[in-house]
Structures are given as structure tokens and as C-alpha cells.
Amino acid sequence: MRPFLRTANILWGKIDVSVLDYMHFEETEEQKLTLQYGDLLVCEGGDIGRTAIWRDQIKPCYYQNHLHRLRSTLPDIIPIFYMYWMELAFTISRLYGGVGNKTTIPNLSQSRLSSFYIPLPPLSEQKAIAAVLSAIQEAKEKTEAVITATKELKKSMMKHLFTYGPVSPKEKDKVELKQTELGPLPKEWEVVNFEYCITKNNFSVGKVKQQEYRKNGKYPIIDQGQNLIAGFWENEEDVYNGNLPVIIFGDHTRIIKFIDFPFVLGADGAKVLIPNIEIIYHRFFYYALLILNIPSRGYNRHYSLLKESKIPLPPLPIQQKIASILSAIDAKIEAEVNKKKALEALFKSMLHHLMTGKVRVKDLRLGD
């Protein structure tokens, strides 16, 4: 049983080998379907044209018949340049639009792929363009790794902080714990009902219908979807006018958001929760809600389950320390996410400008 790649493993400029399928290959099939370093793999079906380069992530490895494998036949060709060319052609310039066979499942046949016209710049310029784009892509991948690691750190810290409080891991054995319905907690912490931690909804806030969302405007619209800001609105009368910050709870989605700026509420069933700041610090309340295990009830309302929940309640100074630690981690994640977005925008811009000759790099002296 040998591992092989499917279209699902091929992303733009990247091959994901975290999940592989296995099958038996005959000897003749092994000779034909074995991947070599530098092979270009192009998706025939699914997201047609999606292209990545094989870099011997595992050996041996094979590919299945819904992928095209391309190898250079000329000495003045480097595969990675054409990996980036395919990305430009399919995702930005749409140069090969309509190339999929119009069957029940769109696909890119070998004959159609073979008919594509492609540019052939000098080898030195191919290398220079590929080097610039690879450097940006590598920076983006490193940023993604930092984001993943920081999110894992946040999970670990939340588990530690909501068990032992703001002490170092070396000092956790010194913390006297008690068993509660929420699990082990420091002895001086209380466990209270969720509704004990919020004030009444005594504020005025408008609700904007989804079809009325705007791409631009003065006030962001918040709903219970995954994105923090779902749209924008201009009418100041609809803006939340209570004391910020608040927490938005998705009655359908169970998504929890911390909001510390003026906003308009979307008309999709999201709940606005105002912490009672006399007993609970607003950011601590937000993180305490994140650790709650609210079971899914499909599309049924979940606020009734939230109201039945219990919340850990340490002294206010402890709450503020915990919130400060987790806020610092969140700030790091946000900074890295913004960095990733900037690199993605830079990559698209350079991909377009380099591949169309608007920016020339042929005179750059870059190593092989």
C-alpha cells in the first residue's frame, strides 16, 4: 500500500500531505506514477488549474488520475516559475477561462491543458521572478506558523489560568484548589450563575436587515456570523448607545465576540451582553464565556442554554490579571493576522506586476 496525492492535497503553491490515501500500485504503475522532485501537479477537477510543486515531502509518493503531472522538457524552463504563472492565469487574469469540459463535473482535460499558450522569459528572469515570489510566500507561511503556535499557546494558557489563576506553571502546585461543578478552581474563587454577571438590556440599539448591509459606512454592523464586522451603516440613531464594551453572543451560532467600539446590531438574533462591571471585569467575562461548553442544538436558540451556565468568579484583581495575559496573546495573534493579510496582498500585487512585466527583475543577481 503506497501513499498517493489527490486533488484535495493540491493547494495554490502548496501541497498538503497531512491526510493521504493509500492503495496498491503494480510495478508498471509505480514507474509511471512516482513523483519526482520538481514535478508540477495541476488539478483536473474541482478547483481546476490549481497548481503546486512537489518537493519530496515524503518518499516514495504517487499521484492519481485526476491530477496532471508536468515536467520540463527544455533546459531553459524552471517549474516553479510556471507554478506561479498558473496561479496568475487562473486566479487573477482569468486567461484560461472556460477551459473546463462542461460535463456533470467540470474538468481540465490533458488536451486542453496542452493547448495553453504560456510565456517564455529568459531563464535568469524566470529565476528572479520565482525567487521574489517564493520569498513572499515563505514569509507568509512562517507567519501562519506563528499564528498557529500562538493560538495553541492561548488554549494552553486559558486552561491553566482558569484552573490555577495567574501563577506560573512552576507555582501551580502551591495553589490550593477546590472541586466545583466547573472542575478544580482556586479556593478563593466563587462559582456564580451567568445572569448574575450581566446587567439588564436597558439600552437602545437598532437592528439592520441583512439585505441593507453596506460595504462602506461610518458604523460597523455586528451579527452572529464568523466575521467580526458583517457590514456598515450610516444612521447614527441605530448605534448602540450604552456603556461599552459589550459581548455579542450568537443565539444560533454560539459565536462570542468582544466589542469595544460603537456598532449597529444586525437583525439576525444575536444577543448583546453587558457585563456588570461592579462584580466582573468585562474582558475576563469574555474569556470566561469562551471556555463554556455550550452544546449545539442545530439552528435552535442557544441563549437559553447560556442563561443556565455557571461562571467562575475570582476577585476583581485576579480577573484583571488573567484578562491582561490573554489580551496580550490576542494582540499578538491580531498583529500576525494583519501581517499575513499584508503579505497576501503583496504577493497578489507582485504576482500580477512581475508576470505581466510591469515590474522587471531580470537584472537582479539572485542565486540558484
Secondary structure, DSSP 8 states (H G I E B T S, - for coil): -EEEE-GGGEETTEE--SS-EEE---HHHHHHHB--TT-EEEESBSSTT-EEE---SSSS-EE-TTEEEE---STT--HHHHHHHHHIIIIIS-TTTT-SB-SSS-B--HHHHHT-------HHHHHHHHHHHHHHHHHHHHHHHHHHHHHHHHHHHHHHHHHH-S--GGGGGGS-EEEETTEEEETT-EEEEGGGGB----S---EE-GGG-BSS-SEEEE-SSSSS--EEE--GGGB--SSS-EEEE-TTT--EEEE-S--EEESSS-EEE-B-TTTS-HHHHHHHHHT------TTS--HHHHHT-EEEE--HHHHHHHHHHHHHHHHHHHHHHHHHHHHHHHHHHHHHHHHTTSS--TT-----
